[in-house]
Amino acid sequence: MKFAASSTVSFTAGKVMPESACTNLGFPPGSRVQVKPEAGTRLSGKTGRVIGGGFYPRSLRVVLDGSKVPITLHVNYVAAIDDDIDPVKPD
């Protein structure tokens, strides 16, 4: 058996669900969320931004404020928060 010297292997360990799956869950990428108390005392009340869907159904990848790495949370543990800090008033 002969192998090519420049063969590459592709891994899909970082595979996430398509963006449409996040939208179907009610949390499109970029939406702001707050972690509910049901998630536990360590995460309760923290806020962050959704970056995409998780590998498992009904899971989201979220980067919490002040963090560099995303975590995976079940959608039952997050609540959407209003992202409008200074809404534009109509004339």
C-alpha atoms as an extended CHARMM CRD file, in Angstrom:
* protein
*
        91  EXT
         1         1  MET       CA              0.0000000000        0.0000000000        0.0000000000  PROA      1               0.0000000000
         2         2  LYS       CA              1.4160000000        3.3600000000       -1.0150000000  PROA      2               0.0000000000
         3         3  PHE       CA              0.5930000000        6.6590000000        0.7460000000  PROA      3               0.0000000000
         4         4  ALA       CA              0.9720000000       10.1270000000       -0.6970000000  PROA      4               0.0000000000
         5         5  ALA       CA              3.5570000000       12.2610000000        1.0970000000  PROA      5               0.0000000000
         6         6  SER       CA              1.2740000000       15.2890000000        1.2910000000  PROA      6               0.0000000000
         7         7  SER       CA             -1.9900000000       13.6600000000        2.3360000000  PROA      7               0.0000000000
         8         8  THR       CA             -4.1740000000       15.5830000000        4.7640000000  PROA      8               0.0000000000
         9         9  VAL       CA             -6.7120000000       14.3340000000        7.2250000000  PROA      9               0.0000000000
        10        10  SER       CA             -9.8010000000       16.3250000000        8.0690000000  PROA      10              0.0000000000
        11        11  PHE       CA            -11.3280000000       16.0970000000       11.5370000000  PROA      11              0.0000000000
        12        12  THR       CA            -14.8690000000       17.1790000000       12.3610000000  PROA      12              0.0000000000
        13        13  ALA       CA            -14.5290000000       17.3440000000       16.1380000000  PROA      13              0.0000000000
        14        14  GLY       CA            -15.4210000000       21.0310000000       16.1120000000  PROA      14              0.0000000000
        15        15  LYS       CA            -18.5360000000       20.5050000000       13.9940000000  PROA      15              0.0000000000
        16        16  VAL       CA            -21.5000000000       22.6300000000       15.0070000000  PROA      16              0.0000000000
        17        17  MET       CA            -25.0690000000       22.6540000000       13.8420000000  PROA      17              0.0000000000
        18        18  PRO       CA            -25.9450000000       24.9420000000       10.9340000000  PROA      18              0.0000000000
        19        19  GLU       CA            -27.0930000000       28.4610000000       11.7540000000  PROA      19              0.0000000000
        20        20  SER       CA            -30.6590000000       27.5900000000       10.7840000000  PROA      20              0.0000000000
        21        21  ALA       CA            -30.7770000000       25.1790000000       13.7320000000  PROA      21              0.0000000000
        22        22  CYS       CA            -29.9370000000       28.0570000000       16.1010000000  PROA      22              0.0000000000
        23        23  THR       CA            -32.6170000000       30.1990000000       14.5420000000  PROA      23              0.0000000000
        24        24  ASN       CA            -35.1630000000       27.4190000000       14.9900000000  PROA      24              0.0000000000
        25        25  LEU       CA            -34.2840000000       27.3220000000       18.6890000000  PROA      25              0.0000000000
        26        26  GLY       CA            -34.9850000000       31.0500000000       18.9720000000  PROA      26              0.0000000000
        27        27  PHE       CA            -31.3710000000       32.1440000000       19.4590000000  PROA      27              0.0000000000
        28        28  PRO       CA            -29.7270000000       33.3050000000       16.2240000000  PROA      28              0.0000000000
        29        29  PRO       CA            -25.9550000000       33.7890000000       16.2780000000  PROA      29              0.0000000000
        30        30  GLY       CA            -25.0770000000       37.1270000000       17.8400000000  PROA      30              0.0000000000
        31        31  SER       CA            -28.0770000000       37.2620000000       20.1740000000  PROA      31              0.0000000000
        32        32  ARG       CA            -27.5090000000       38.1820000000       23.8230000000  PROA      32              0.0000000000
        33        33  VAL       CA            -28.4850000000       35.6830000000       26.5110000000  PROA      33              0.0000000000
        34        34  GLN       CA            -28.4770000000       35.3970000000       30.2890000000  PROA      34              0.0000000000
        35        35  VAL       CA            -27.9350000000       32.1030000000       32.1090000000  PROA      35              0.0000000000
        36        36  LYS       CA            -30.8990000000       31.0190000000       34.2560000000  PROA      36              0.0000000000
        37        37  PRO       CA            -30.5350000000       29.9420000000       37.9170000000  PROA      37              0.0000000000
        38        38  GLU       CA            -31.3660000000       26.3550000000       36.8980000000  PROA      38              0.0000000000
        39        39  ALA       CA            -27.8890000000       26.1170000000       35.3320000000  PROA      39              0.0000000000
        40        40  GLY       CA            -26.2700000000       26.2200000000       38.7720000000  PROA      40              0.0000000000
        41        41  THR       CA            -24.7060000000       28.7750000000       41.0800000000  PROA      41              0.0000000000
        42        42  ARG       CA            -21.4250000000       29.0720000000       39.1490000000  PROA      42              0.0000000000
        43        43  LEU       CA            -23.1040000000       30.2020000000       35.9110000000  PROA      43              0.0000000000
        44        44  SER       CA            -26.3670000000       31.6890000000       37.1840000000  PROA      44              0.0000000000
        45        45  GLY       CA            -26.9250000000       35.2870000000       36.1150000000  PROA      45              0.0000000000
        46        46  LYS       CA            -23.9660000000       35.4840000000       33.7230000000  PROA      46              0.0000000000
        47        47  THR       CA            -24.5330000000       37.0230000000       30.3170000000  PROA      47              0.0000000000
        48        48  GLY       CA            -23.0080000000       36.2820000000       26.9500000000  PROA      48              0.0000000000
        49        49  ARG       CA            -23.4510000000       36.0550000000       23.1980000000  PROA      49              0.0000000000
        50        50  VAL       CA            -24.5990000000       33.0550000000       21.1360000000  PROA      50              0.0000000000
        51        51  ILE       CA            -22.0510000000       32.0500000000       18.5040000000  PROA      51              0.0000000000
        52        52  GLY       CA            -23.8850000000       29.0630000000       17.0540000000  PROA      52              0.0000000000
        53        53  GLY       CA            -25.5960000000       25.7760000000       17.6430000000  PROA      53              0.0000000000
        54        54  GLY       CA            -24.0040000000       22.9750000000       19.5800000000  PROA      54              0.0000000000
        55        55  PHE       CA            -23.2650000000       19.4700000000       18.4250000000  PROA      55              0.0000000000
        56        56  TYR       CA            -26.3060000000       18.0710000000       20.2430000000  PROA      56              0.0000000000
        57        57  PRO       CA            -29.8970000000       19.0540000000       19.4680000000  PROA      57              0.0000000000
        58        58  ARG       CA            -31.2250000000       21.9420000000       21.5840000000  PROA      58              0.0000000000
        59        59  SER       CA            -27.7260000000       23.0360000000       22.6350000000  PROA      59              0.0000000000
        60        60  LEU       CA            -26.0610000000       26.3830000000       22.0180000000  PROA      60              0.0000000000
        61        61  ARG       CA            -22.4520000000       27.5650000000       21.9380000000  PROA      61              0.0000000000
        62        62  VAL       CA            -22.1590000000       30.7040000000       24.0450000000  PROA      62              0.0000000000
        63        63  VAL       CA            -19.2210000000       32.9840000000       24.8470000000  PROA      63              0.0000000000
        64        64  LEU       CA            -19.8370000000       34.4780000000       28.2710000000  PROA      64              0.0000000000
        65        65  ASP       CA            -18.8490000000       38.1010000000       28.8740000000  PROA      65              0.0000000000
        66        66  GLY       CA            -15.2220000000       38.2820000000       29.9860000000  PROA      66              0.0000000000
        67        67  SER       CA            -14.4300000000       34.8080000000       28.6540000000  PROA      67              0.0000000000
        68        68  LYS       CA            -12.3280000000       33.8370000000       25.6530000000  PROA      68              0.0000000000
        69        69  VAL       CA            -13.6650000000       30.3400000000       25.0720000000  PROA      69              0.0000000000
        70        70  PRO       CA            -17.2120000000       29.2280000000       24.2570000000  PROA      70              0.0000000000
        71        71  ILE       CA            -19.2440000000       26.8330000000       26.3840000000  PROA      71              0.0000000000
        72        72  THR       CA            -22.1610000000       24.6290000000       25.4400000000  PROA      72              0.0000000000
        73        73  LEU       CA            -25.4810000000       25.1490000000       27.2080000000  PROA      73              0.0000000000
        74        74  HSD       CA            -28.8920000000       23.5730000000       26.7760000000  PROA      74              0.0000000000
        75        75  VAL       CA            -31.4920000000       26.0710000000       25.5420000000  PROA      75              0.0000000000
        76        76  ASN       CA            -33.5310000000       25.5550000000       28.7370000000  PROA      76              0.0000000000
        77        77  TYR       CA            -30.6830000000       27.1550000000       30.7100000000  PROA      77              0.0000000000
        78        78  VAL       CA            -30.5800000000       30.4600000000       28.8210000000  PROA      78              0.0000000000
        79        79  ALA       CA            -32.9850000000       33.3540000000       28.3670000000  PROA      79              0.0000000000
        80        80  ALA       CA            -32.8540000000       36.0330000000       25.6930000000  PROA      80              0.0000000000
        81        81  ILE       CA            -32.0700000000       39.5380000000       26.8890000000  PROA      81              0.0000000000
        82        82  ASP       CA            -32.7000000000       42.8120000000       25.1120000000  PROA      82              0.0000000000
        83        83  ASP       CA            -29.6080000000       43.9700000000       23.2290000000  PROA      83              0.0000000000
        84        84  ASP       CA            -30.8650000000       47.5080000000       22.6520000000  PROA      84              0.0000000000
        85        85  ILE       CA            -28.9930000000       49.7560000000       25.0710000000  PROA      85              0.0000000000
        86        86  ASP       CA            -30.0080000000       53.0190000000       23.4220000000  PROA      86              0.0000000000
        87        87  PRO       CA            -32.8780000000       52.3560000000       21.0090000000  PROA      87              0.0000000000
        88        88  VAL       CA            -33.3520000000       54.8240000000       18.1770000000  PROA      88              0.0000000000
        89        89  LYS       CA            -36.5400000000       56.8470000000       18.6290000000  PROA      89              0.0000000000
        90        90  PRO       CA            -38.6530000000       57.4930000000       15.5400000000  PROA      90              0.0000000000
        91        91  ASP       CA            -38.9610000000       61.1380000000       14.4440000000  PROA      91              0.0000000000
